[in-house]
Structure formats: C-alpha cells, structure tokens
Amino acid sequence: MARPAQRPLPAPRGRADRWQHLVTCAFLLEETPAERTDVAARAYLRSVLEVFERDIDPVADFEGYAVRRLATSLLRALDAARPD
C-alpha cells in the first residue's frame, strides 16, 4: 500500500541528512499513486528547497547549490506546464 503523498517530512539536520532527505523523497514519490504524482512532486520539491536553503554558497557547497537550482527549475517548469 502506498504512503500518503502529503505526509510532512521531518526537517533534516546537517549536511548528511540533506542527502537522506532526497533519497526519502525519491522513494515516497515512487510509491505515490499516479493520480497524485503532480501534487506530490511539487510538495517534495518545496521540501527540498527548505532543506537546501536559499543562502547556500556555491563555492563552499556546490552540490547543495546544484540541488537547489535543479529543484527550483523543476518546480518552475511544473508550474508553467500546469493547465489553468
């Protein structure tokens, strides 16, 4: 049985937990029923943006910066493709 897509995820603490958060999001999204994947994907991307905060320094944490840029771009693309 699939887990609910809207379940809040625990806020990770520290750099290592950020990666665990991404893996958890991936597993939860795979288990989401097809009719809810759009909503779930947006929720998970927003949670990624909370974990990988806006003030990430690309020089000190390029990987984190890259994840944040990707999540931002994917969320914008999903929003642009959403029918009104």
MORAWO-V609158 format. One record per pair of residues at least 24 apart in sequence whose C-alpha atoms are under 10 Angstrom apart, sorted by the first residue. I is the first residue (numbers start at 1). J is the second residue. If there is no record, write none. Layout:
((I,J) (I,J))
This chain:
((1,31) (1,32) (1,33) (2,28) (2,29) (2,30) (2,31) (2,32) (2,33) (3,27) (3,28) (3,29) (3,30) (3,31) (3,32) (3,33) (4,28) (4,29) (4,31) (4,32) (4,33) (4,36) (4,40) (5,29) (5,31) (5,32) (5,33) (5,36) (5,37) (5,38) (5,39) (5,40) (5,41) (5,43) (5,44) (6,32) (6,36) (6,39) (6,40) (6,41) (6,43) (6,44) (7,40) (7,43) (7,44) (8,43) (8,44) (8,47) (9,43) (9,44) (9,47) (10,47) (10,51) (11,47) (11,48) (11,50) (11,51) (12,50) (12,51) (12,52) (13,51) (14,51) (15,51) (15,52) (15,61) (15,64) (17,51) (18,48) (18,51) (18,52) (18,64) (19,48) (19,51) (19,52) (19,64) (19,67) (21,47) (21,48) (21,51) (22,47) (22,48) (22,51) (22,67) (38,78) (38,82) (41,74) (41,75) (41,78) (42,71) (42,74) (42,75) (42,76) (42,78) (42,79) (43,75) (44,71) (44,75) (45,70) (45,71) (45,72) (45,73) (45,74) (45,75) (46,71) (46,72) (46,75) (47,71) (48,72) (49,75))
